[in-house]
Amino acid sequence: MSSSERPPMPPPDPDEVDIDIDPEAGPASLPEVAEYLGDFESIEAYLRAMLEPEIAPGVMWLLDYLEMAQVRARFESDGSRLHVARGKVFRTRAANT
């Protein structure tokens, strides 16, 4: 490969967004419309972590049968959107909300 050629980029993950994170400033440096929710490998992992405290230990298996697309839609029903960027989950809202 010549120096002017670039390797092909993988297709973008639809849940990934570019949010500039200053590693020195941490989550406090985020724009007001982005809320840092924690470190999770995916949005599904975040949703499961939010639901686990609400489920009795004896029926935790129910989480395996949930339609996560519908769970996500419920979490985003207020107009916000969930995104993952570099292993960090954020909720974004329109600037006027």
N, C-alpha and C positions, 0 to 999 in steps of 0.2 A: 504494500500500500504506500503510495507516495505521500509526501508531507502535506500536499494540498487536499488529499482525500480524508474524509472523516468516516469513522465506522458508523454503520447504520444505528440509529437510535431505536430503542424498543418503543412500542406504542405506548402512549400515556395511559396511566391508570385513571379511569373517569372520576375516582374519588380524590386524586392527588391535585393539589393546587400549589401554586408558588406563593408562599408567604415568607417574606424575608424575616429571618429570626436572628437577632444579634445574640450570639452565645454568651456574651458578657452581661447583657442586660436581662436576659431570660424572658419569661412570659410577660413581665411588666412592660416590655417595649412594644407589644402588639398594638395595632390600630384599635380604636374603640369598637369597631364592628366585628373584630375577631376575638373570640373567647377561647383561651387555652383550656382544654378539658383533661389532659393527661397524656401519658405515654402509653400507646397501645399499638400493636402491629397492624391493626385494621379497624375499620368502623364496626364490623361485626364483633370484634373482641371488646370494643368499648361498650357496645349495646349489651352484650352478655354480662359484662362487669356491672353495668347499671341495674340489670334485672336480677342478678343472683341474690342480692340481699332481700328481695321481695318474694323469693321462692323458698318454700320449706325444704330443708335438707333431704327429706325422704322422697321428694318429687322433683329433684334437680334435673332429672332426665327429660323433663318437659321442655327445657331450653333447646334440646336437640331437635325438637319437632316444630319449633316456631318458624314462621316465614319471616326471616330477618328483613326482607324488603318492606313488609307491612309494619314491622316494629320500627324500622327507620322512618317510614312515612309518618308514623304516629309521633316520633320524637321531633320530626321536622314540621309538624302541622301548624306551628306558630309562625311559619314563614322563614325560619332559620334553615341553614344547611350545614350538614356535617362534612368535614374534610379531613384527610390524613395527609400530613407532609413530614417526611423523614421520621416516621414513627411517632409523630405527635398528632393528636386529634384536636381539631378546632371546630367551634360552632361560629358560623358567620351569619350576620344579620345585615339587612339593608341599613345604610347610614341614617336613615330617617326613622328607624324603629327603636 
